[in-house]
Amino acid sequence: MILPSINFKNEVSKEPLSAVDKEPELCGLLLVDKQASITSHDLVARVRKIASQKKVGHIGTLDPMATGLMGLLLGWATKLEPWLIKHDKVYLAKAQLGLITDTLDITGQILEQRPGPWPGYREMEQALKAMEGASEQRPPAFSAIKVNGRAAYKAARSGQEVILALRKVEAYKLTLIDWRPPLVTLEARVSSGYYVRSLARDLGQFLGLGGGALTSLRRLALGPFDLSQSFRLEGNRAQLAQRLIEPRLAAAHLKEIYLDPPLARRLGQGQTILAPEGLENGTYKIIGKGETLLAIAEISSPPLEAGRPRRPFLRPLRVFGLD
């Protein structure tokens, strides 16, 4: 269930804060229900203004026409971005099959529109099933992917032909919700880097309809987080701060390791230490004094020595220096 919007009356002051009055930097994960017509960049800018701080970033963009869950990181929690950007995502999408546009959605220029013939409901289910799993997908030309240091959509808007390289992605589950030709509604649980606009195109091509274009897109979930934990961005700094998820919980998908103060201190200084016994290779959250997130670290086994396994190392990947 989506939390209701909160209409806050207090406005963010435009007056600069003095050194004495300046509030501590906000830090954590903010889950926002993005509305249509605003860009991800606009959303980041609004949070910066409300929070009165520059350190704000996001963990996955949404197109201006799209709505739904966006995760924004504030303060030193922005350093968690590499471990949160790869979250799986769930979308509710609607597309018009047989409609071909330059942007692969309803906002673009119409290049062609086909009248059918339309497949049946069962055939549509089978088509979506066939498109599940790992594949190589071609992203839309109108995307933020960089080509020679320039966003692809900027080149496409200037009239240049843009053909982006195939990318390895995965559709874990594609569920047909409704099919009323030519409009299809589906739920897509997909990997990071997957473009649902490309899915609309590829589904139409698979069915012999030349392509398809998204008419609406809503992100329902981002890793372990969903829309029930989000809110519409309206309010002042104090009320925004109440919505923040602390960094330790923001990285909920990573297992935790507790370290004694001496070992935590060494790791916090960037040193590699011996890993606690009985843990598998992988990436972990390191929890230090006061239940704070001290670091993100990796356990890896060194090469065999005289044919015998050696105890794995715990190597810091990112230290937050809070212990």
C-alpha positions in Angstrom: 0.0 0.0 0.0 1.4 3.4 -1.0 1.8 5.9 1.8 -0.3 9.0 1.4 1.2 12.3 0.3 2.1 14.6 3.1 1.4 18.3 2.5 4.0 20.2 4.4 3.6 24.0 4.8 7.1 25.1 5.8 9.2 26.4 3.0 13.0 25.8 2.8 14.8 29.1 3.7 16.7 30.7 0.8 19.0 32.4 3.3 22.5 30.9 3.7 23.1 29.1 7.0 25.8 30.6 9.2 28.7 28.5 10.5 26.9 28.5 13.9 23.4 27.7 12.6 24.4 25.1 10.0 22.7 21.8 10.6 24.5 18.5 10.4 24.6 16.7 7.1 21.7 14.4 6.4 22.8 10.8 5.6 20.9 7.8 4.5 18.6 6.4 1.8 15.4 8.3 0.8 12.7 6.4 -1.0 10.6 8.7 -3.2 7.5 8.1 -5.3 8.5 10.0 -8.4 5.7 11.7 -10.4 5.5 12.0 -14.1 7.0 14.9 -16.1 10.0 15.5 -13.9 13.4 14.1 -14.5 15.6 12.2 -12.1 18.0 15.1 -12.2 15.2 17.5 -11.2 14.3 15.2 -8.3 18.0 15.2 -7.0 18.0 19.0 -7.3 14.8 19.3 -5.2 16.2 17.1 -2.5 19.4 19.1 -2.4 17.4 22.3 -2.0 15.2 20.8 0.8 18.2 19.2 2.6 20.4 22.3 2.1 23.4 20.1 1.1 25.1 19.1 -2.1 25.8 15.4 -1.4 22.7 13.8 -3.0 22.7 11.1 -5.6 20.4 8.4 -7.0 20.5 4.7 -7.5 18.9 4.3 -10.8 17.1 6.9 -13.1 13.6 6.9 -14.3 12.5 8.5 -17.6 10.5 11.7 -17.2 7.2 9.9 -18.3 7.8 7.1 -15.7 6.6 7.2 -12.1 7.3 5.2 -9.0 10.1 4.2 -6.7 13.4 6.1 -6.8 16.1 5.7 -4.3 18.2 8.8 -3.4 21.3 8.7 -1.2 22.3 11.6 1.0 25.6 12.5 2.7 28.3 9.9 3.0 25.7 7.3 2.1 26.3 8.3 -1.5 29.4 6.0 -1.2 27.1 3.0 -1.1 25.9 3.7 -4.7 28.1 0.9 -6.3 26.4 -1.7 -4.1 22.9 -0.4 -4.4 22.8 0.4 -8.2 22.7 -3.2 -9.1 19.5 -4.0 -7.3 16.8 -5.9 -9.3 13.8 -3.9 -10.2 10.0 -4.5 -10.6 7.9 -2.5 -13.1 4.3 -2.2 -14.1 4.3 -1.4 -17.8 1.8 -0.7 -20.5 2.7 -0.7 -24.1 1.0 -0.3 -27.5 2.1 -3.0 -29.9 2.5 -2.2 -33.5 3.4 1.4 -32.7 7.0 2.3 -33.5 8.5 5.6 -32.3 12.0 6.9 -32.2 12.1 6.9 -28.4 10.4 3.5 -27.9 7.6 5.3 -25.9 4.5 7.3 -26.5 6.4 10.6 -26.1 8.5 10.1 -29.3 7.9 10.7 -33.0 5.7 8.1 -34.6 7.6 6.3 -37.3 5.1 3.6 -38.2 1.8 2.1 -36.9 0.6 -1.3 -37.8 -3.0 -2.5 -37.5 -2.4 -6.1 -36.6 -3.3 -9.0 -36.9 -3.2 -9.4 -33.1 -2.2 -12.5 -31.2 -4.4 -14.2 -28.7 -4.1 -14.1 -24.9 -2.3 -17.5 -24.8 0.1 -16.5 -27.5 0.9 -13.3 -25.7 1.7 -15.3 -22.5 3.9 -17.6 -24.4 5.8 -14.7 -26.0 6.5 -13.2 -22.6 7.6 -16.6 -21.3 10.0 -16.9 -24.2 11.6 -13.6 -23.4 12.4 -14.5 -19.8 15.9 -15.3 -18.8 19.3 -13.9 -19.7 19.7 -12.2 -23.0 21.6 -9.5 -24.9 19.4 -6.4 -25.1 19.9 -3.3 -27.2 19.2 -0.1 -25.2 17.1 2.7 -26.6 19.0 5.4 -28.6 17.2 7.9 -26.4 18.9 6.9 -23.1 21.5 8.3 -20.7 24.1 5.8 -21.7 27.3 7.6 -22.5 28.9 7.4 -26.0 32.3 9.0 -26.2 31.5 10.9 -23.1 28.2 12.2 -24.3 24.7 11.0 -23.3 23.2 9.0 -26.2 19.9 10.9 -26.0 21.7 14.2 -26.8 23.2 12.8 -29.9 19.8 11.2 -30.9 18.0 14.5 -30.4 20.5 16.3 -32.7 19.6 14.0 -35.5 22.6 11.6 -35.3 22.1 7.9 -35.8 22.7 6.2 -32.5 23.0 2.4 -32.3 24.1 1.3 -28.8 25.9 -1.9 -28.1 24.1 -5.0 -26.9 24.1 -5.4 -23.1 23.8 -8.6 -21.0 20.6 -8.3 -18.9 18.0 -10.7 -17.5 14.3 -10.8 -17.2 13.5 -12.9 -14.1 9.7 -12.9 -14.6 7.4 -11.3 -17.1 3.8 -11.6 -16.1 0.9 -10.7 -18.4 -1.7 -8.6 -16.5 -4.0 -7.6 -19.4 -4.2 -7.8 -23.2 -6.6 -5.7 -25.1 -5.2 -5.2 -28.5 -3.1 -3.3 -29.2 -2.5 -2.4 -25.5 -0.7 -4.9 -23.3 -0.2 -4.5 -19.5 2.5 -6.5 -17.8 4.7 -6.8 -14.7 8.4 -7.2 -15.2 10.9 -8.3 -12.6 14.3 -7.6 -14.2 18.0 -7.1 -13.6 19.8 -3.8 -13.3 20.5 -2.2 -16.7 17.3 -3.7 -18.3 15.2 -1.3 -20.4 11.5 -1.9 -20.4 11.2 0.4 -23.4 13.4 -2.1 -25.3 11.1 -4.9 -24.0 8.1 -3.2 -25.6 10.0 -3.0 -28.9 11.3 -6.5 -28.8 7.9 -8.0 -27.8 6.3 -6.3 -30.8 9.0 -7.6 -33.1 8.8 -11.1 -31.6 5.1 -11.2 -32.4 5.6 -9.9 -36.0 4.1 -6.5 -35.3 7.3 -4.5 -36.1 7.7 -3.2 -32.6 6.0 -1.5 -29.7 6.1 1.6 -27.6 5.6 2.2 -23.9 2.5 4.2 -22.9 3.2 4.2 -19.2 5.8 2.8 -16.7 5.7 2.6 -12.9 8.6 1.2 -10.8 7.1 -0.9 -8.0 10.2 -2.2 -6.3 14.0 -1.6 -6.0 15.8 -4.6 -4.5 14.3 -5.2 -1.0 12.4 -1.8 -1.1 8.9 -1.2 -2.5 6.5 1.6 -3.0 4.9 1.1 0.4 8.1 2.6 1.9 8.1 5.7 -0.3 6.5 9.1 -0.2 5.9 12.1 -2.5 8.6 14.7 -2.2 6.9 17.5 -0.4 8.2 19.0 2.8 10.9 20.7 4.8 14.3 19.4 5.9 13.2 18.0 9.3 10.3 16.0 7.8 12.6 14.7 5.1 15.1 13.6 7.7 12.4 11.5 9.4 12.0 9.5 6.2 15.7 8.6 5.9 16.7 4.9 6.1 20.1 4.6 7.9 23.0 3.5 5.7 23.3 0.1 7.5 19.7 -0.7 6.6 20.0 0.7 3.1 22.5 -2.0 2.4 20.1 -4.7 3.8 21.0 -7.2 1.1 24.6 -7.5 2.4 25.4 -9.9 5.3 27.0 -8.3 8.4 30.3 -9.0 10.2 30.9 -7.6 13.7 34.5 -6.8 14.5 36.2 -6.2 17.8 37.5 -2.6 18.3 41.2 -3.5 17.5 40.3 -5.2 14.2 37.7 -2.6 13.4 40.3 0.1 13.8 42.8 -1.7 11.5 40.1 -2.2 8.8 38.9 1.4 9.2 42.5 2.5 8.4 42.3 0.6 5.2 44.3 -2.5 6.2 43.5 -6.0 5.0 43.0 -8.4 7.9 42.4 -12.1 8.3 38.7 -13.0 7.9 36.6 -14.5 10.7 36.5 -18.2 10.4 33.6 -20.0 8.7 32.6 -17.3 6.3 32.3 -17.7 2.5 33.9 -15.5 0.0 31.8 -12.4 -0.9 31.0 -8.9 0.0 29.9 -7.9 3.6 28.9 -5.0 5.7 31.4 -4.4 8.6 29.7 -3.2 11.7 31.7 -1.4 14.3 31.2 0.3 17.6 27.7 1.7 18.3 26.1 -0.6 15.6 27.3 1.8 12.9 28.3 0.8 9.4 32.1 1.0 9.4 32.9 -0.3 5.9 32.1 -2.5 3.0 34.6 -5.3 2.7 35.3 -8.4 0.6 36.4 -11.8 1.8 38.6 -13.6 -0.7 40.7 -16.7 -0.4 44.4 -16.4 -1.2 46.2 -18.9 -3.5 47.0 -22.4 -2.1 50.3 -22.6 -0.2 52.1 -26.0 -0.7 48.8 -27.4 -1.8 47.0 -26.4 1.3 44.2 -23.7 1.6 45.1 -20.6 3.5 42.8 -18.6 5.7 40.8 -16.0 3.7 41.5 -12.3 3.9 39.0 -9.5 4.7 39.8 -6.5 2.4 38.1 -3.1 2.8 36.4 -1.9 -0.4 35.0 1.3 1.0 35.7 2.7 4.5 33.3 5.2 6.0 35.4 6.1 9.0 32.6 6.4 11.5 34.0 4.1 14.2 
